[in-house]
Amino acid sequence: MARTSRNKRRASGEDAPSRWQRLSPVAQHAVCVGLLLLVSLTFFAPMHFSDGQLIGGDTVNWRATNDTPIEYYEETGRQPLWNPSAFGGMPTYLGFYKDQVPQIDDLPRLLRKVVWPTSHFIFLLIGTYGLVFFLTRNKGAGLLAAVGYGLTTYLPIILTAGHNTKFIALAFAPWMAWAFAWALRRPRLLSSLAFAVALAANLRAGHVQITYYLTFLLGLWWIVEAVGAVRHRQQDGRLASFGKATGWLALGSVLGVMMVAQPYLVQAEYKAYSIRGDATSEGGSDGLESDYAMRWSQGPGELLTLAVAGAYGGSSTEGTYWGPKPFTEGPHYVGGVVLFLALLAVWKRRERNVVKAFGLGALLMTFFALGRHFRLLNDAMFAYFPLFDAFRAPETWMSMVAFALAVLAGLGADYAFRRGANRTKDTERSRAVYYSAGAVAALVALLYVGGDVFFDFEKEGERQRIRRQVQQQMRARVSQQPNLSMRSPRVQRAVDQNVSRYMERVQPERRDALTGDALRTLLFLALALGALALYRRETIPYWGAAAALVVLVGADLGGVGRRHINEDALTEAPDAEAQIQRYGADEFLLEKRRQAGGRGHFRVADFSGGNPMNTARTSYFHESIGGYHGAKLQRYQDFIDHVFRKPQGGVSENALDLMNTRYIISQRRLPGTRVVYQGQQAQGRRQRRAPNVLKNPDALPRAFFVGQTEVVESPEATWKRLRSDRFNPRRTALLPAPIEGFETTPIDSASTTSVTLEEYGPREIAWQVQTDAPRLFVASETYYPAGWNAYLDGERVDIHRVDYLLRGVAVPEGSHRLVMRFEPVRHRAGLWISGVSTAGVYGLVLVLVGRAAWRRRERWTDEASSSDDEEETDGGGE
């Protein structure tokens, strides 16, 4: 009897009852959650226990881009919907668009104000722990998987870069997978509703790319389950159970999507007009261009960084990265311990569907991450697989690879923690642990010993790039010496020597990064294997081995992660706004705006940073013709590519004039402009020569009448005409088709026209206009038909596209009030659908949970009553 009891404990991986085992299951889970909270607070201690702030560059860009919408929301409490300060005006759907229907993800959102990023990181850890515990019933395995996924190096890297929505989506990913697993195993209404809640939370994070990648992984899981159900359809109604689970998951998917109709209904509409759309414009293409989308592809050799963090140097910022990506902030490191446990699961637990799905998923997603380095697969997926072409940066797939490996590592740990009554099988289990660890260790040892044989530690094209830099530096000195030229052998030898010295300096550093981190991985593998060996020999108890593995994984990943999240990554600035560079030129232009009567009178082009179409800073202060956005309007991108930029180089003056660009921020003078403000010393953390303000006297008003129209049907012909020096946009407007029943009247010296701006806001613009004859009114506002409506004296009139990018309205003779309002139908519809579906889902969850709690209470009451009756009977018999 005693041997049977001991064998049961051995099979579950647990020894004689300990203090831990005497705790109730709820108390054990509470301790585990407390440990995960400790992990989060410890790892993010530099943020939580110092005055520094973690504010990534993308966070600063986001804040600068969306200052006008944020200000409008704070003043009015209404959704701004439109941002007039970026790219001549664009919807805010992918910038500042508040979720108006409360859901469960609002809880960490509230905590974010106090304990970011622990507010969401703790949800990531608990979700992964819960998923793996649900799959294994092993708390140690759950803790290991949680730490293995939570501290994977990609997460601190994206936090320091300011990719916060991606981080939040990754934090909710385990919960979506957990709800999926629950619905598969226990198909019922409550699990379906849980999946809907988790899916909605993941989508509301605002990074649909992560949700798409996770859905792909769960889709593979569903396929594996389907194959298994069909193959074993004769066993215990398995096929029927799978069909039931599929139905409930389908219902949960529909409800989850309905719950996020706001914001995704308008975002789906916007996508069709953006550079990521299917039919973006006459001059656009379907989705993203392949070369652009696959630019940040994981190099095949870089996959070694999963086991050895420094295999390809480190970050581009440090200057040690030598991989094929243009630049990167760090590796996708999961550690040798996680890899060996994942390998163990794939080898010895391959009969489980979840292992098959996550193993196959990790492999396929790794291939997708290779992007342009695996064209055979990825070009086909890009061309034919739904939505595959909607996302860029294939290396992002590695975030889901890390998640899959962490879950597999948890399942592998569960296998390693189990000890059977059969000594022969137990020995085989121990050997499997040793062989798996040995396989990973052998690969890492090979890198440690033979790194010089396999790698040259030189980035492709690096010597040529350094050569150009050296030549640029030497050109000024050579020009001062009349007897020398850049082509002279003496100068060329000097250039070669400088390039060689550079390579001689960086190559040993890169070699040391590889060997140092390889040795580090071998050390953690040895310690982990030692802990498991002691456990397998019954020298230490289960909880000791589990704690050792969790600590080792945490120390390993946390140590590499701290290379990216530390005191150096923090800033003393209180918030993102304080990091936005402010020039004297900005103060000058803000005063000009006040003198003009507020917004809506002129736009600004900022050349101080080089490319005005790739800077967010200007949008914080002014209405900018440029900006910073990953999904701008395709029509505006066409304008940039084909009108703003001349084919022979330079900037089109017509483009500046059309966009009401009255002022230009620049260090140098541009043709046709005059300096109206001389730059002073810049203020801020990055000091550089302050720019001047130039005035463009030919800039068109924000709104005006034209006396001529010209029909140009094709986009290419329109772009060419707009660029032409012979085209006068002040006089003539280009139309894609004639306006039915209307013809504008020429304007001469005797004509009377006036346009007075009365109101200018994100959602409404109003003018008082007057014309002595029917004429076409042109507003230098970005044309976007999905929501902008025009009202002339209260009656709805059509908005016509003019000059490829702008808005036009046919105005009859007389004095009128012309109003343009942004009234997207899908915004209102999305609010209703989200509100009703969310109320229904959460209401049903409360009813079902309440009913279950009531039944449990009744059962406890009945059991207590039965116990009391037994005591009374026993007492009477004595």
Summary of the structure (lengths in Angstrom):
residues: 878
radius of gyration: 32.1
end to end distance: 32.5
largest distance: 123.0
contacts: 2982
relative contact order: 0.10
helix: 57%
strand: 10%
